[in-house]
């Protein structure tokens, strides 16, 4: 377990600073604002499936999972949520975050690792403590939240080889969303087989990426 430092972002919501890389877990412009835009609006809400299987790369603070669990309840949908995290944060840090005022947030963090846990009747969580490079999947997914640290910090996770494995883990028509629209990221996604589209970025950032499996290629 690691103990990241808690920071307050420009929209008033909190994020964490990694003691390993020094990177923040979310945009300093707004943690909740960024996650809502990229992963909920451009990801979860854009796929109107009554039951959706999600893979998250980077559980981190648990913010994306928490927002997704609430969105599932609001939209009357069920979710299987599998998430990968190499460096889980300690529970003391979790309870100091403002989100911990919601018991659901703490429950997500208290859930056992490496096995499925039914959080409620709409949300099943499976947290896996390992690196993405070592991960193998026993199901396919409809949606991937690719929320690793930045390409300059974790270049080994933003390669065509990794994206090809994620492409194979997606169901036909499945979608990957990520905050980075860096040229090399888009190039590696295309070489893995994805159709790549730039979408408006969060909180003043120009672009993010929405990549789809088994569609006609595009050069956006």
C-alpha angles and dihedrals in degrees: 000000000000131000110222122191116254116235132182115229128213094268091055096254123119133248136174134245116221114238087207104052103010090234122134118242092230139016113293085224089070134328098203093037092054095045093046093051100044105031105025106032099029094033121022100026093044093063108064097200117144088218118029132186113212131190117196122196103208118022089192112150092358091242096129092048092048093049090047093051090053092045090051091055093046093048096041094240136132125231138200104198121191117182135183124213127167095187113035116198121242121259093240090063090045093055091050092059116097090234089067088077083082109072089212091065092054091045090057089055095043092052114113119262127243097018135076114266124192105226094178138328091287104040133056116182130199114182116192120198104209142084122281090239090061096042124112123185129222095190139036125247137220096206137023124201102204101197104152120142115279121298091249090055100040105021091159090069097051099061132120088245093057093043090050090056090050091047089055090049092057125088118237108289091018121151136222119199126190139165096233120088094172113150094242091050092054091045093052092047091052093048088053090057103263127137103231126208128178114227129187110283128235126271099355098324109133100228149004127184133250112186124189132199122236101006132123109284119253134193100218 
